[in-house]
Amino acid sequence: MSVVAPALSSTSRRKSHYRGEEIRKREKGVCNQVRLLLAGFGYQIMHVQRALLERVTGTGWSLRRLAERVLRTPVRFTVSGRRITMTTGGASAHWRMLARGLATLHGPSG
């Protein structure tokens, strides 16, 4: 989780005003719960990517290495009709390996 690094609020006090407007009351602790859930989902997605790259390359990958080499690659998504196309920058070898690993996955049966 140190790679995902969720930043949680350590105070139980909420802001009473934001930009001059009073904030409506909400359930206590909801923000931290949401942040933890999002960090957990992010960790799971990174773990799947790491496992795929380990299978394709035959070498071990840490989450930190995955974040440094794969997730920081500049990527551009283009939407055209019903298709989304991903275009990577010059360092796209890791993304190609990841796409090759994704192609080998099978969806849920039934």
N, C-alpha and C positions, 0 to 999 in steps of 0.2 A: 504494500500500500504506500510505501514511501515514494514510489514513482508517480502514483496518482495524486498523492498528497492532498487529501480533503482538508480544507480550512474551515474549522468549526468555531463558532462563537462560544466563548467561555463565560459570557455574562447572561444572566437571565433577564436583564433589562432590555426592553425594545425601544426603538426610537418612538417618540411621541409625535414628532413632526418631520415632514420631508418637503423641502422647497416651499415652506410656508403653509403647507396643507397638513391638517391633522390626519394621522394614519388610523384607519379603522382597526378595531380589535381583532385579533386572530388567535388561534390556538397556540399555546405555549410550546416551544420546542419543535415546531413543524419545520422550520428552515433547516435546522441541523439534521433532522431525519431525512429530508429531501436531499441534502448535500451528501449524506452518507450513502443513500440509495444510488445517486448518480455516480459517485466514486466507485461503488461496487459494480455497477454496470460497466463503467469504463475499464475497471480491472479485468472483468470477465472477457470483454472484447479484446483487450490487449493479450490476455492469456491464450485465447484461441489463435490470434495472429502469431504469437510466439510458437505455439505448438505446430502450426502449419509450416512456419519457416524452419523449425527444427527437423520436421519430417522431410522437407524438400532439400535442405542443404546437408543434412546429416551431422550437423554440429549443434552444440548447445547455444541457446540465446537467452540472455537475461532480459528482464523488462526494461531496464535502463538502456541496454544496447538497442532494443527494439525502438524505444522512443527516440534515441539519438539518430539512428540510421534510417528508419522507415517513416516514422510519424512526422519528422521535420522536413521531409522532402516536399518541395513545392508542388502542389497538385491543383489542377483547374478542372472543375466539373462543368459540362455543357449539357443543357437540356434541349432536346430537339424532338418534338412530337412526343412519343411515349418511351423514348430511350434516353438514358443518362450516360454520357461518355466521360471517362476520366482521362485527363492528359497529364502526364508527369513531366518533371523537368529532366535534367541530364542524368541524375542519379536514380534512374528508374529500375535498375537491375533487381533491387529488393522487392519492388512492387510487382515485377514480372514473376518472381519466384512465389510471391504471395498469391498472385492470380492463378498460377499453376497449381498450388496447393488447394485453393478454393474450388477449382474445377474437379478435383478428385473427391470432394465431399459429396455425400448423398443426403438428400432430404429425409424427413421423417417418413417411415413406412406406414401405410394404412390410410 
